[in-house]
Each structure stands twice: as C-alpha cells, then as structure tokens.
C-alpha cells in the first residue's frame, strides 16, 4: 500500500484497559473515516488528564469525550486523538447505546476533525453529522444522532 493510503496507528492506554476497544477496533474505525493516508495516535486517558487537556487547549475545565489535535493534512493526515473512557462510558449509558458504538462514533468524529471537518455553524454541523452517519452505517452502526 502506498504511503498516501497507509494508516500508521498507535494506540496508547494511559488508563485501565479492561473492557476498552483494542487497537484493531480503533484501526477499523479510523481507517473508515480517513480519506487518504495517516499517522495517528489515539490516547485513552483518565478523567484528570482529559480535563487538564481540555482546560489547557480549549479553555473548558472538564473532561470531554474526545479531543482532536491535528498537525498536518499533507501529504498524509497527522494528528492525535485523546479519548476519555470514563466520559465515553457515562455518555453511552445516558444515551442507552453500546459502548463500542459510541467509541466508533467518537473515533470517526475525531478523525474527521483531523482532516479539517468542523461543526462551528449549522451547515458545517449538518455536513459533518451526515458524513459520520454514512461512515458509521458502512461499519454497521446505527445513526448516533437518532433520538
């Protein structure tokens, strides 16, 4: 596979691994959302680290589900995703959805951010949500935005 299509993915577990998706899961979800090649790190963190990163980089003093740190899009996408399993588990329970489906959604969502997608206005949000729905449906997951 050419470098322009290859995905180099590192998954770091800076938290307990029990019950969390494995690298193969993250690879499948990230690859589905990636238009070309990529060099991506996915780091799973405890709530304290997630909160510190969200505070320091976004000015929001709470842990969040996923943070995206894009570094480059050419010649391949380079960036980091930080996922907080405690937040993912809580949200999945609140939304009555399987944790794996929520991890898949957040990985796809974060990967789109690394490629320049955003949801700063209604039109961009709708386009991004539609793209997420399409990718997740192709992976066999239901609409993450369905009520």
N, C-alpha and C positions, 0 to 999 in steps of 0.2 A: 504494500500500500504506500502511495506517495506521502511525503511529509505533509502535503497540503490537505490530505484527508485523514491522516492518522490522529488518534486521540491518545495522548500520554496523560494518564490519570493517576494521581497519588491520593490515597485516602488516609487521613490521619485521625486517629481516635484519641482525643485528649479528654476522654471520659470513659465510663464503663461501657464495654461493648455488648453486654448482654442484651439480646433482643433487637439489636440495631441491624440495619441492612449491611451487607458485605460489599466489598469492592465491586464484584460482578454486577450487583444491583445498580450501584451508582454509575458504573460504566454504561450499562444498557440505557439508563435514563438520560445521562449526559450525552451519549452518542446520538440518541434520537433527537435531541434539541440542537445539535451542533451542525451548522451548515457546511463547514469545511473541517480543517484540522484544528487541534487544540493541545495546549499544555495547561492542564487544570489541576489544582489542588483542592480537594474537599476536606475540610477540617471539622470534625464533630467535637463540640466543646461543652463544658459545664456552663450553667447559667451565669456564673460570675464572670467568666471570660466573655461570654456573649454580651453581657451587659456592659462590660468595660469597652469592648469594641464598638458597640452601638453608641455608647456615650461619646467616645473619643472621635469617631468618624462621622456620626450623624447627629450628634447633639441630643440624643434621646436616651435617657438614663433608665433603661430597662432591657432585659434580654429580649431578642426577637427571634423569629423562626429561621430566617436565612439572611445573610449579608453577602453582597457581591462586591468583589474588588477586581475590577478589570484593569489590566495592564497594557494590553495590546490586542489589536484585531488583525493585523497584517504582519507577516504572511499567514500566521495562524492566530487563533484566539488564545491569549494567555491571561490567566486570572485565577483568583481564589474564591471559593465559596465557603462560608462559615455557617454551619447548621447547628442549632442548639436542640438536642434531643428532648430536653425537659419541656421546651415550648412546643415542639412538634407533637409530643405525646399528649400534652394538655389540649392543644387545638384539635387533634384528631378525635379525642374523647368528646370534646364540646360539639364538634361537627358530626359526630356519630359516623366516622369513616375509619376504615382500616389504616393503621399507621403507615403501612407500605404505600398506600395510595397517596397519603399526604407527603411522605418523603419523595415519591416520584414527582408530585406536583411541584414541590419546593425546589427540587433539583432542576427540573425543566425551567421553572420561573427564573432561578438564578442564572442558569446557562443563557437564557435569552438576554438577561441584563448584561452579561459579559460580552454579548455580541452587539450591544448598543440599543436593544429594545428598552422601552421605558413606559411608564404609566402616569406621567405628570399631568396629562389632561384627559378629558373624556374620550376623545378619538384615539389617542395612543393606548389608553387603557383597554378600550374595546378591541383594538387590533391585537394587542398582546394577549388578552384573555382568549380570543378566538384562536390564536396560534397555539396557546397552551392546550386548549380543548382538543385541537386537531392532533397534536403530538401525543397527548395522553390517551386519546381514543385509539390511535395506532398501536399504543403499548398495551391496550386492553383495559384501561382505567376509565371510570365514569367521569362525567363533567365535574370538575372540582368546584365550580361556581353554582351548581344546581342547589336550590334551596332544600 
